[in-house]
Amino acid sequence: REPLPEGAPQLPLKTEAEIFGLEKMNRSSLMSHLALIGGKDVEKATRNLMGRIFSKDVAPLFNWAERGGKMAFSTLLIKDVVVGAALHYSAKEQANTISRVEEAIKIWLKTAKCRLPKTND
C-alpha cells in the first residue's frame, strides 16, 4: 500500500483546515495512494474515494459549485486527485471519462447530508 505523503492529515478529513492542508500535498503521491482504493466501476471507485477522503461531518460543507453557503468542490485541487485516481484505477474501461467521475462526485456531495447520523432533537 502506497503511504500518504509525509505531513498529510489522516483520512477521512474531519475539518476544513485538514482539507485545505491536503490541498498543499504532492498530488502525484496522493493520487498514487488513493488509486489503490478502487471499486467495481468508475462511479463506485469515485464514491469509495470520496467516502475515504471526507468524513460524514465535513462532506456536507461542499457542493460542486459554490451555492447555498457551501464551498465549491470543483475548484479544489483534491477534485483533480479524485478524478485522476478514479480514472487510473478503472483505466481498463474505455468508456470512463472525466465527466462520469465528476457526475459521481456531484451525486455523492448532494447526498452527503443524508449520511449524517440522525439526532433526537
C-alpha positions as CSV (number, residue, x, y, z in Angstrom):
1,R,0.0,0.0,0.0
2,E,1.3,3.4,-1.0
3,P,1.7,5.6,2.1
4,L,0.1,9.0,2.3
5,P,2.6,11.8,1.5
6,E,4.6,13.0,4.5
7,G,2.7,15.6,6.5
8,A,-0.7,14.6,5.1
9,P,-3.6,14.6,7.6
10,Q,-5.2,11.3,8.5
11,L,-8.1,10.2,6.4
12,P,-11.0,10.8,6.4
13,L,-10.6,14.5,6.7
14,K,-12.6,15.9,9.6
15,T,-12.2,19.7,9.3
16,E,-11.9,22.4,6.7
17,A,-8.3,23.1,7.9
18,E,-7.4,19.4,7.1
19,I,-9.0,19.8,3.6
20,F,-7.0,22.9,2.9
21,G,-3.9,21.2,4.3
22,L,-4.3,18.3,1.9
23,E,-4.6,20.8,-0.9
24,K,-0.9,21.6,-0.3
25,M,0.3,18.0,-0.6
26,N,2.0,16.4,-3.6
27,R,-0.8,15.5,-5.9
28,S,1.1,12.7,-7.6
29,S,1.8,10.9,-4.3
30,L,-1.7,11.4,-3.1
31,M,-3.2,10.1,-6.3
32,S,-1.0,7.0,-6.2
33,H,-2.2,6.3,-2.6
34,L,-5.8,6.9,-3.4
35,A,-5.9,5.0,-6.7
36,L,-5.5,1.8,-4.7
37,I,-9.0,2.2,-3.1
38,G,-10.8,1.2,-6.3
39,G,-14.3,-0.1,-7.0
40,K,-16.2,-2.3,-9.4
41,D,-16.6,0.6,-11.9
42,V,-15.6,4.3,-12.1
43,E,-18.7,5.5,-10.3
44,K,-18.2,3.1,-7.4
45,A,-14.4,3.9,-7.3
46,T,-15.3,7.6,-7.1
47,R,-17.8,7.1,-4.3
48,N,-15.3,4.9,-2.4
49,L,-12.6,7.7,-2.8
50,M,-14.9,10.4,-1.6
51,G,-16.0,8.3,1.4
52,R,-12.4,7.6,2.3
53,I,-11.3,11.2,2.0
54,F,-14.1,13.1,3.6
55,S,-15.8,12.5,7.0
56,K,-19.5,12.5,7.2
57,D,-19.3,15.8,9.1
58,V,-17.2,17.7,6.6
59,A,-18.7,16.4,3.4
60,P,-22.0,18.5,3.7
61,L,-19.9,21.7,3.7
62,F,-19.3,21.2,0.0
63,N,-21.2,21.0,-3.3
64,W,-19.9,21.0,-6.8
65,A,-20.4,24.8,-7.4
66,E,-20.4,27.3,-4.6
67,R,-24.1,27.6,-3.8
68,G,-26.3,27.7,-0.8
69,G,-23.5,28.8,1.5
70,K,-21.4,25.8,0.7
71,M,-17.9,25.7,-0.6
72,A,-17.2,24.7,-4.2
73,F,-15.5,21.3,-4.5
74,S,-14.9,21.8,-8.2
75,T,-12.3,24.5,-7.5
76,L,-10.2,22.3,-5.1
77,L,-7.1,20.6,-6.2
78,I,-8.3,17.4,-4.5
79,K,-11.0,17.2,-7.2
80,D,-8.3,16.6,-9.7
81,V,-6.7,14.0,-7.5
82,V,-10.1,12.1,-7.1
83,V,-10.7,12.3,-10.9
84,G,-7.2,11.0,-11.6
85,A,-7.3,8.2,-9.0
86,A,-10.7,7.0,-10.2
87,L,-9.7,7.0,-13.8
88,H,-6.3,5.4,-13.0
89,Y,-7.9,2.5,-11.2
90,S,-10.5,1.8,-13.8
91,A,-8.5,2.8,-16.9
92,K,-9.3,-0.6,-18.5
93,E,-12.9,0.6,-19.1
94,Q,-12.7,2.7,-22.3
95,A,-16.0,4.5,-21.5
96,N,-14.6,6.1,-18.4
97,T,-14.4,9.8,-18.8
98,I,-13.7,12.8,-16.5
99,S,-17.4,13.7,-16.8
100,R,-18.5,10.3,-15.4
101,V,-16.2,10.8,-12.4
102,E,-17.4,14.4,-11.9
103,E,-21.1,13.3,-12.1
104,A,-20.4,10.7,-9.5
105,I,-18.8,13.3,-7.2
106,K,-21.8,15.7,-7.7
107,I,-24.2,12.9,-6.6
108,W,-22.0,11.9,-3.7
109,L,-21.8,15.5,-2.5
110,K,-25.6,16.0,-3.0
111,T,-26.4,13.1,-0.7
112,A,-23.7,13.9,1.9
113,K,-26.2,15.3,4.4
114,C,-28.2,12.0,4.3
115,R,-25.1,10.2,5.6
116,L,-25.0,12.2,8.8
117,P,-26.2,10.3,11.9
118,K,-29.8,11.2,12.9
119,T,-30.1,13.1,16.2
120,N,-33.0,13.1,18.5
121,D,-33.8,16.9,18.9
